[in-house]
Amino acid sequence: MKEGSSPETLSLGEFLRARRERLTPEDVGLPFYGRRRTPGLRREEVAQMAHIGTSWYTSLEQGRVSNPSDQVLDSLAIALRLSSGERRHLYTLARPVERELVHASQEVTLGLERTVLALDPNPALVLGSSWDMLLWNKAAELVFRLPAFTKDRVLKPNWLRRFLTDSETRRNNPDWEAKAQVMIARFRADYAYFQQDSRFNELIEELLRTSEAFREHWPKHDVQITVDCHKRWTNPSIGEMEFEYVTLQQPDHPGIKIVIYTASPATGLRLKDLLEM
């Protein structure tokens, strides 16, 4: 780590550099005078478009400046052509959450447990801050080939690790590469809130060693905010399935995420029959 830098300021700087390097002068309406030795815009060009000093912007990228103003962040978001999700990520990196959030409880309450288990035949699961699976129901066990849930399990399955490293998951997803890229981008967005979480950082180091897709996409600093969406895929043992995907969070447990796949009527009937066999 650079002297005088914190993990948060370094992450902010790395994100700004990654966004700068993906842009060309043509993308932002600047004149182009031939091939450049390094990719993307120059720091002085970003600083000029954001109406800030080049040396100050350089210090920001290098993690030697913290707590930039909202005006500066807005100007950088415009200059770097950030999407709404990327803009939100920029603010999260610049405004680190309280340490209490980093150590937020990962305990699943009795009420939440009963709710998730009662959602059968709709697959539902609860993820911790680093995407460790804290709870799942019978439908999720069936659809995602998960082990039977037990509270006594010491080592929790991890949602991202499983998708990136499980060979059968990869075989059953023809668009695995695209899905992996999206999941890593969502994982990166969540990481902004938990950069001091040791479990999160251990998992990142592990996946950098074990997953080629993670090694490729993690350094790009791409982010994607999780949104409700429609999902459809085919499982060799179940057939075609169709779901509405929803992610929920409890205000008093910010480190816990509830993921629900609400089945279409036809899919729900098929899953119900299989669960009753």
C-alpha positions in Angstrom: 0.0 0.0 0.0 1.3 3.5 -0.8 2.3 5.6 2.1 -0.5 7.8 3.3 -3.1 5.7 1.4 -6.0 3.6 2.7 -7.7 0.7 1.0 -10.7 3.0 0.2 -8.6 5.8 -1.4 -6.7 3.2 -3.4 -9.9 1.6 -4.7 -11.2 5.0 -5.6 -8.1 5.8 -7.6 -8.0 2.4 -9.3 -11.6 2.8 -10.3 -11.0 6.3 -11.8 -7.9 5.0 -13.7 -9.9 2.0 -15.1 -12.7 4.3 -16.3 -10.2 6.8 -17.8 -8.3 4.0 -19.7 -11.5 2.7 -21.3 -12.2 6.0 -23.0 -10.7 7.4 -26.2 -10.5 11.1 -27.2 -13.2 10.4 -29.8 -15.5 9.2 -27.1 -15.4 12.5 -25.3 -15.1 14.8 -28.3 -11.4 15.6 -28.0 -9.1 15.9 -31.1 -7.0 12.8 -31.8 -3.4 13.1 -33.0 -2.3 9.6 -33.7 -1.5 6.5 -31.7 -0.9 6.8 -28.0 1.6 4.7 -26.0 -0.9 4.1 -23.2 -4.7 3.3 -23.5 -7.4 5.8 -22.9 -7.4 9.4 -22.0 -4.5 11.2 -20.3 -4.9 12.4 -16.7 -4.6 16.0 -17.8 -7.5 15.6 -20.2 -9.8 14.2 -17.5 -8.7 17.0 -15.1 -9.4 19.6 -17.8 -12.9 18.2 -18.5 -13.7 18.0 -14.8 -12.4 21.5 -14.2 -9.8 20.4 -11.5 -6.0 20.6 -11.3 -4.0 17.9 -13.0 -1.7 17.4 -10.0 -4.7 17.1 -7.7 -6.4 14.6 -10.0 -3.2 12.6 -10.2 -3.0 12.5 -6.4 -6.6 11.3 -6.4 -5.8 8.4 -8.8 -2.8 7.5 -6.8 -4.7 7.2 -3.5 -3.1 10.2 -1.9 -6.2 12.4 -1.7 -9.4 11.5 0.3 -12.9 13.0 0.7 -13.3 14.8 -2.6 -16.3 17.1 -2.7 -19.7 16.2 -4.2 -19.1 18.8 -6.9 -15.8 17.1 -7.9 -17.4 13.7 -7.9 -20.2 15.0 -10.1 -17.7 16.6 -12.5 -15.6 13.4 -12.7 -18.7 11.3 -13.3 -19.6 13.5 -16.3 -16.1 13.7 -17.6 -15.7 9.9 -17.5 -19.1 9.2 -18.9 -20.2 7.1 -15.9 -23.5 5.2 -16.0 -25.9 5.6 -13.1 -24.6 2.5 -11.4 -21.0 3.5 -11.9 -21.8 7.0 -10.5 -23.3 5.4 -7.4 -20.2 3.2 -7.1 -17.9 6.3 -7.3 -19.8 7.9 -4.4 -19.6 4.7 -2.4 -15.8 4.5 -2.8 -15.4 8.2 -1.9 -17.7 7.9 1.1 -16.6 4.8 3.0 -19.3 3.3 5.2 -19.0 3.1 9.0 -16.8 0.4 10.4 -19.9 -1.0 12.2 -21.3 -1.9 8.8 -18.2 -3.9 7.9 -18.8 -6.1 10.9 -22.6 -6.2 10.5 -24.3 -9.3 11.8 -24.5 -12.3 9.5 -27.0 -14.0 11.7 -30.3 -15.1 10.0 -33.2 -14.3 12.2 -36.0 -16.9 12.9 -38.5 -14.8 11.0 -36.3 -14.6 7.9 -35.6 -18.3 8.1 -39.3 -19.2 8.2 -40.0 -16.8 5.4 -37.4 -18.2 3.0 -38.4 -21.8 3.8 -42.0 -21.0 3.2 -41.4 -19.7 -0.3 -41.1 -23.1 -1.8 -41.6 -23.9 -4.7 -40.0 -20.6 -5.5 -36.2 -20.9 -5.0 -34.9 -18.4 -2.3 -31.6 -18.0 -0.6 -29.9 -15.6 1.8 -26.4 -14.3 1.1 -23.9 -12.8 3.5 -21.8 -9.7 2.7 -19.2 -11.8 0.8 -21.9 -13.9 -0.9 -21.5 -16.8 1.5 -24.8 -18.7 1.5 -26.4 -18.5 4.9 -29.7 -20.1 4.2 -31.7 -21.7 1.2 -34.9 -23.5 0.7 -35.7 -26.9 -0.9 -36.5 -25.3 -4.3 -33.1 -23.6 -4.4 -31.6 -26.9 -3.4 -33.3 -28.6 -6.4 -32.8 -25.8 -9.0 -29.2 -25.0 -8.2 -28.0 -28.4 -7.0 -27.2 -27.2 -3.5 -26.5 -29.5 -0.6 -29.3 -30.0 1.9 -29.4 -26.9 4.2 -28.3 -27.3 7.8 -27.5 -24.7 10.4 -24.6 -26.7 11.6 -22.6 -26.3 8.4 -19.3 -24.7 9.4 -18.1 -23.9 5.9 -20.8 -22.1 3.9 -21.1 -22.6 0.2 -20.2 -19.3 -1.6 -22.5 -18.2 -4.4 -19.8 -16.6 -6.6 -17.1 -19.3 -6.0 -19.6 -22.0 -6.9 -20.6 -20.3 -10.2 -17.1 -19.6 -11.3 -15.4 -22.9 -10.3 -18.2 -25.6 -10.6 -17.7 -27.5 -13.8 -21.4 -28.7 -14.0 -22.7 -25.1 -13.5 -20.6 -24.0 -16.5 -21.8 -26.9 -18.7 -25.4 -26.1 -17.9 -25.1 -22.4 -18.8 -24.4 -21.8 -22.5 -24.0 -18.1 -21.8 -21.7 -18.8 -18.8 -19.0 -16.3 -19.8 -21.5 -13.4 -20.0 -23.2 -14.4 -16.7 -19.8 -14.6 -15.0 -18.9 -11.1 -16.2 -22.1 -9.8 -14.8 -21.7 -11.6 -11.4 -18.1 -10.3 -11.0 -19.3 -6.8 -11.7 -22.1 -7.1 -9.1 -19.6 -8.6 -6.6 -17.3 -5.6 -7.3 -20.2 -3.2 -6.5 -20.9 -5.0 -3.2 -17.2 -5.0 -2.3 -17.2 -1.2 -2.2 -19.2 -1.4 1.0 -17.0 -4.0 2.7 -13.4 -3.3 1.7 -12.2 -4.0 5.3 -14.0 -7.3 5.6 -11.3 -10.0 5.9 -13.6 -12.7 4.6 -14.3 -10.7 1.5 -10.6 -10.1 0.8 -9.7 -13.7 1.5 -12.2 -14.8 -1.1 -10.9 -12.3 -3.7 -7.3 -13.6 -3.2 -8.6 -17.2 -3.6 -10.6 -16.5 -6.8 -7.6 -14.7 -8.3 -5.7 -17.9 -7.9 -8.5 -20.4 -9.0 -10.7 -18.6 -11.6 -9.5 -17.5 -14.9 -12.6 -15.4 -15.5 -12.2 -13.6 -12.2 -8.5 -12.9 -13.0 -9.6 -11.4 -16.3 -12.5 -9.3 -15.2 -11.8 -8.2 -11.6 -9.0 -5.7 -12.5 -11.3 -4.0 -15.0 -13.3 -2.5 -12.1 -16.6 -2.9 -14.0 -19.6 -2.6 -11.7 -23.2 -3.4 -12.1 -25.9 -2.8 -9.6 -28.3 -5.7 -8.9 -31.8 -5.0 -10.3 -35.0 -7.0 -10.6 -35.1 -8.9 -13.9 -36.6 -11.8 -15.8 -34.6 -15.0 -16.0 -35.1 -18.1 -18.2 -32.9 -21.1 -18.6 -33.0 -24.9 -19.1 -31.9 -27.5 -16.6 -31.2 -30.9 -18.0 -33.1 -32.7 -15.2 -35.9 -30.2 -14.8 -36.5 -28.7 -18.2 -37.1 -25.1 -19.2 -37.6 -22.7 -16.2 -38.8 -19.1 -16.0 -38.5 -16.7 -13.0 -38.7 -13.2 -11.9 -35.5 -12.4 -10.0 -35.7 -10.0 -7.0 -33.1 -9.0 -4.4 -34.1 -7.6 -1.0 -32.1 -6.2 1.9 -33.2 -5.6 5.5 -32.4 -2.1 6.8 -31.2 -3.4 10.1 -29.0 -6.1 8.5 -27.2 -4.3 5.6 -24.8 -7.2 5.2 -27.5 -9.7 4.3 -29.2 -10.1 0.9 -32.3 -12.1 0.2 -32.5 -13.5 -3.3 -35.9 -14.7 -4.6 -36.6 -16.5 -7.9 -40.4 -16.2 -8.3 -41.4 -19.0 -10.6 -43.8 -18.6 -13.5 -47.1 -20.7 -13.0 -45.8 -23.5 -15.3 -42.4 -23.6 -13.7 -43.9 -23.4 -10.2 -46.1 -26.4 -10.9 -43.2 -28.5 -12.2 -41.0 -27.6 -9.2 -43.9 -28.4 -6.8 -44.3 -31.8 -8.3 -40.6 -32.6 -8.1 -40.4 -31.4 -4.5 -43.3 -33.7 -3.5 -41.7 -36.8 -5.1 
